[in-house]
Each structure stands twice: as structure tokens, then as C-alpha cells.
Amino acid sequence: MLSATGLYRDQFPNVIRLLAKAVKLAAEAEEADNPVRTNAQRITTQLLARGLSEVDARDAGQTRIFASASGQYGTGLDNAALATDSWQDQSDGDRKMAEMYLDRSQHAYGPDESKWGRAMEQVNLYAEHLKGTQGAVLARSSNLYGMLTTDDPFQYLGGISQAVRYLDGKAPELYISNLRGGGSGKVEGAARFLASELTTRNFHPGYIKNLMDEGYSGTLEIVDSLNNFTGWQNTAREIVRSDQWQSFADIYVKDKYLLGLDQWFEQHNPHAQAQAIERILEAARQGYWEASEADLKILKDRYQDLAQRYDVHSDNQAFTQYLNNGFGEQPQAQTEATASEMQSQTVEGMRLTKIEQLHSELSPQELAWLLILLAITGGIWRGLRSSTPLSHS
């Protein structure tokens, strides 16, 4: 099975043509142990039972390349994986994302080029081919692009994981074909590859310092990485760990490396730090980050501070409700009570009776001498002012 991005579909039709021909040859090879042929015959038999012609059923059985519709790009998971307030629970989110992914990615590129880009009306052919998938592989050949630099990796490899979990009840194993550098490359588990990328990039003080040198664009890189990490969490949660969320909180909010990140964010883009905090707190709300109450308070307090001073707002109603847990009516009532108590204490400390008692202790003679002293002091002050030359600037 091959899942092609819209970009590859448009730029490399010659490669897709060769791959489709290779699948056809493998599906027709009469060999004792040929899973491609076995699966092609299985799909063909199912579609013949649904009333398809023999030619259409055979072509569908031999199809192994799928992508989005012509002129369309992406799977829709880039936004859906972040819309966590639109799910009743994680199971509901799994279903919605899987159905969206399968619907948008079902356009076939098989042996008959005249049928390229079509989606079958009788059945989601992509879903039928995905059933029983035990493993999925994504190739990485660039040192620049990793698993968190764009949303494509989780949209496609994560999308396959999400779809197979929905279809079979169990997610497949995910792998990265690491083709970086010289040699023949190696295949690594996706969880290990992601952890290595986090350690050498997102959690490395040298990498963060270089981002800080970029100012505003550096803040966007941090937000993008957290958005894409959230995408992996919600499509392929088997490869994401709670302690990795803890590291994001420790480094980008609690400033583990003492880089002055709060001041840097506020100087260049305070909304970016607020968005980063929202992603981390959402992981806690969903139960993916096992956060301490102390850490939750630090993150919520920081978000509230940014919200008040920089007019930060979130469209995620579930997050807003979670954020205000602990900042609601009860704390407000306590604050009002405290303010009322302070006001009462201040008024009591300025009682007029004390001033009246002070005045009552002065005799008429003492009061007269006090008035004379005030008059003399005022005359001296006026004399000094009149003898002082004006300064000019």
C-alpha cells in the first residue's frame, strides 16, 4: 500500500505510473507465497459480490496507490487533530479523524490510468486495502525536515495509524526509514525517531538559542512544533510519552535552561507562548500529560497573565473551561471578601475621633502661637521664591 501526498501525485506521475505497473505484475505473479496476489484476489472477490464488472473488480484489487482528489492537498488532519473541543471524548475524536482521513485519501491510482483519481461509490477501496495492516513506514531523507517541522508526517503516517486503529481496533507499528547521510540507511521505530528528534532539537538549549536569534519567526517555529506534536498525540498516541509533554512545560514555560524565554516571547510574540501553553494544558486535560498540581498552576497562571496583558483569547471552549477551573466564582468571591476586609481596616484607621481628640488637647494660647508660626514660615518661603532666578532650557 502506498499513500501519496498531493504534491508527489502532481510532480511525479511517471513514478506513480511505474509503481502501479509493478503492483499489477506482482498481483498477477502465480507464486506460492505472494501476499500481494492474495490480497488482490480477496478485494476482487468482494467487489464482484457487490455487482462490479470483472474488469473493474480486478483493477480495484490490483490498486495499491491512493491520494487525495485531483487538485486537493492534505488529509484534513492538520486542523482536525487540533480541534480537541469538537470531540465528546478521545474515542469520538478517533472516529471523526479516521473517517475524514479515509474519505479524503480514497482516490485511487491503479493499473488503468484512465481511472486515476476516482473514488468508488460502492465501497471505500482504500479502507478495504488498509484492513489488516500491521506496519507502516515513512521515509526521511532530509536533515532539515523531521517529524515536527511540518504537519505532513502526522497527516499521512499518523493518519494511517488512526485509520487502522478505527478499522481493526489496533494501531499498526510505525517505522521511519532513515535515509539521512551516507550508507544504505536504516529503519527505526517511529517512537524512537521522534524521541531522538526532540532531544537534539526541541529540547536542546543550543537549538532554542538559535531560534531566539530569529525573533518573531523563532516563536512561530516553537508553536508549529507543538502543534505538530499535538497532531502526533491525537493520531498516533502510541509513539508519544507523558514525560515529553513535561519537557515542553519545563523548557518553554518554566524556563529550565534560564534563557529568559518569558521576556523573549513578550518582546517578539506573547501570543505564541500562550498558544504553546494551550497545547500543553490540552494534553493534561485529555489525560496524556500526567502533570502535578503545582505545574498546572504555573502554566495556568502564566496563561492568565498573558491573556490579561496581551488580549489573548482561545476559540477552544473545552480548554477555556479547563483553564478557568480554579479561577472561577469561588476565588473571585474570596478576592472580593479580602478587598472588603482591607477597605474596612483602612476606614477604621482614619477615624475622625482621633483627630478631634488631638485638637481638643491644644489650649487657646498654643493655638495662637501655632498660627503665628505658620504665618512666619509662609513669609520666609515667599521671600526665598522671589529671590531665586528662573532657569531656562
NORNORQUI-V545797 format. One record per residue. N is the residue number from 1. SS is DSSP state (H for helix, E for strand, - for the rest). PHI is phi in whole degrees, -180 to 180 (none if undefined). D_CENTER is the distance of its C-alpha to the mean C-alpha in whole Angstrom. Layout:
n: {N N}
ss: {SS SS}
phi: {PHI PHI}
d_center: {D_CENTER D_CENTER}
This chain:
n: {1 2 3 4 5 6 7 8 9 10 11 12 13 14 15 16 17 18 19 20 21 22 23 24 25 26 27 28 29 30 31 32 33 34 35 36 37 38 39 40 41 42 43 44 45 46 47 48 49 50 51 52 53 54 55 56 57 58 59 60 61 62 63 64 65 66 67 68 69 70 71 72 73 74 75 76 77 78 79 80 81 82 83 84 85 86 87 88 89 90 91 92 93 94 95 96 97 98 99 100 101 102 103 104 105 106 107 108 109 110 111 112 113 114 115 116 117 118 119 120 121 122 123 124 125 126 127 128 129 130 131 132 133 134 135 136 137 138 139 140 141 142 143 144 145 146 147 148 149 150 151 152 153 154 155 156 157 158 159 160 161 162 163 164 165 166 167 168 169 170 171 172 173 174 175 176 177 178 179 180 181 182 183 184 185 186 187 188 189 190 191 192 193 194 195 196 197 198 199 200 201 202 203 204 205 206 207 208 209 210 211 212 213 214 215 216 217 218 219 220 221 222 223 224 225 226 227 228 229 230 231 232 233 234 235 236 237 238 239 240 241 242 243 244 245 246 247 248 249 250 251 252 253 254 255 256 257 258 259 260 261 262 263 264 265 266 267 268 269 270 271 272 273 274 275 276 277 278 279 280 281 282 283 284 285 286 287 288 289 290 291 292 293 294 295 296 297 298 299 300 301 302 303 304 305 306 307 308 309 310 311 312 313 314 315 316 317 318 319 320 321 322 323 324 325 326 327 328 329 330 331 332 333 334 335 336 337 338 339 340 341 342 343 344 345 346 347 348 349 350 351 352 353 354 355 356 357 358 359 360 361 362 363 364 365 366 367 368 369 370 371 372 373 374 375 376 377 378 379 380 381 382 383 384 385 386 387 388 389 390 391 392 393}
ss: {- E E - - H H H H H H - H H H H H H H H H H H H H H H H - - - - - - H H H H H H H H H H H H H H H - - - - H H H H H H H H - - - E E E - - - - - - - - - H H H H - - - H H H - - - H H H H H H H H H H H H H H H - - E E - - - - H H H - - E - - - - - - H H H H H H - - - - E E E E E E - - - - - - - - - - - H H H H H H H H H H H H H H H H H - - - - E E E E E E - - - - - - - E E E E H H H H H H H H H H H H H - - H H H H H H H H H - - H H H H H H H H H H H H H H H H H H H H - H H H - - H H H H H H H H H H H - - - - - - - - H H H H H H H H - H H H H H H H H H H H H H H H H - - - - - - - H H H H H H H H H H H H H H H H H H - - - - - - H H H H H H H - - - - - H H H H H H H H H H H H H H H H H H H H - - - H H H H H H H H H - - - H H H H H H H H H H H H H H H H H H H H H H H H - - - - - -}
phi: {none -128 -109 -104 -74 -62 -66 -65 -58 -80 -89 -128 -64 -66 -69 -62 -63 -67 -65 -63 -67 -63 -63 -61 -64 -67 -68 -99 -76 -86 -125 -64 -121 -133 -64 -64 -65 -61 -71 -63 -68 -62 -65 -59 -62 -62 -76 -63 -68 -88 102 -74 -69 -63 -67 -66 -66 -67 -63 -65 -67 -94 -86 -134 -118 -136 -156 -77 -64 -56 87 -107 -135 85 -108 91 -75 -60 -93 -63 -70 -100 -86 -70 -83 -92 -107 -72 -160 -64 -62 -65 -64 -58 -64 -64 -69 -64 -64 -64 -61 -65 -68 -82 -107 -93 -81 -92 -133 -109 -68 -97 -66 -69 -101 -59 86 -88 -117 -70 -80 -74 -160 -82 -62 -61 -63 -63 -72 -74 -57 88 -65 -106 -153 -139 -129 -121 -91 -127 -115 -104 -77 -81 -96 -119 -95 -120 -77 -138 -90 -60 -57 -77 -65 -100 -68 -64 -64 -62 -58 -63 -67 -67 -59 -68 -78 -110 84 -148 -74 -79 -72 -111 -133 -118 -86 -85 -105 -72 77 -79 87 -90 83 -152 -102 -123 -64 -62 -63 -67 -63 -65 -61 -65 -64 -62 -65 -89 -120 -61 -104 -98 -61 -64 -63 -67 -61 -66 -64 -64 -66 -86 66 -58 -65 -65 -65 -68 -61 -66 -63 -61 -62 -69 -62 -71 -64 -62 -60 -65 -59 -92 -112 -139 -63 -67 -101 -112 -117 -64 -67 -72 -64 -60 -66 -59 -66 -63 -87 -94 -119 -86 56 -54 -93 56 -93 75 -67 -59 -66 -65 -61 -65 -73 -106 -172 -62 -65 -65 -66 -62 -66 -63 -63 -60 -63 -68 -68 -64 -63 -69 -62 -82 89 -88 -110 -85 -90 -78 -62 -65 -68 -60 -65 -61 -68 -66 -62 -65 -63 -62 -63 -64 -63 -73 -89 -126 56 -86 -136 -121 -86 -84 -67 -65 -66 -60 -65 -65 -63 -79 -68 107 -123 -94 -66 -63 -61 -64 -64 -66 -65 -64 -65 -64 -64 -64 -65 -64 -64 -63 -67 -67 -62 -67 -77 -118 -61 -68 -62 -68 -67 -63 -65 -65 -66 -69 -82 -86 -82 -59 -66 -64 -65 -64 -60 -64 -64 -61 -61 -62 -65 -63 -61 -64 -66 -61 -62 -67 -65 -62 -65 -71 -91 -92 -69 -76 -96 -124 -139}
d_center: {29 27 24 24 22 23 24 26 28 29 30 31 33 36 34 33 37 38 35 36 40 39 37 41 43 41 41 45 46 48 47 48 44 42 39 38 41 41 38 39 42 40 38 41 43 40 40 44 44 42 45 44 46 47 46 42 42 42 40 37 38 38 35 32 30 27 25 24 27 29 27 24 21 17 17 15 12 10 10 11 9 6 10 10 13 15 16 19 18 16 19 19 15 17 20 18 16 19 21 19 19 22 24 22 23 26 28 31 33 36 39 40 39 40 38 35 32 33 31 34 35 36 33 30 31 28 27 31 31 27 29 30 28 27 25 23 23 21 23 22 25 23 22 20 18 16 13 10 12 12 10 14 14 12 13 17 17 14 16 19 18 17 20 23 22 22 26 27 25 24 22 23 23 21 22 22 25 25 27 26 30 33 35 34 30 29 27 24 22 19 18 20 19 15 17 19 17 15 18 19 17 14 16 19 21 22 19 18 21 21 18 20 23 21 20 18 17 16 14 12 12 10 7 7 7 4 3 6 6 4 7 9 9 10 12 14 13 17 16 13 15 15 16 13 11 14 14 11 13 16 16 14 15 18 19 20 22 24 22 22 19 19 22 20 17 20 22 20 17 16 14 11 12 11 8 7 9 8 5 8 10 9 9 12 13 13 15 13 13 17 17 20 21 22 19 17 20 19 15 17 19 18 15 19 20 18 18 22 23 20 20 17 16 13 14 12 16 15 13 16 18 16 16 20 21 23 24 26 29 31 29 31 34 34 34 36 39 38 39 42 43 43 45 47 48 48 51 53 53 54 57 60 63 62 63 66 67 67 69 72 72 74 77 79 80 77 75 77 77 73 74 76 74 71 73 74 71 70 73 72 68 69 72 69 67 70 71 67 67 64 61 60 57}
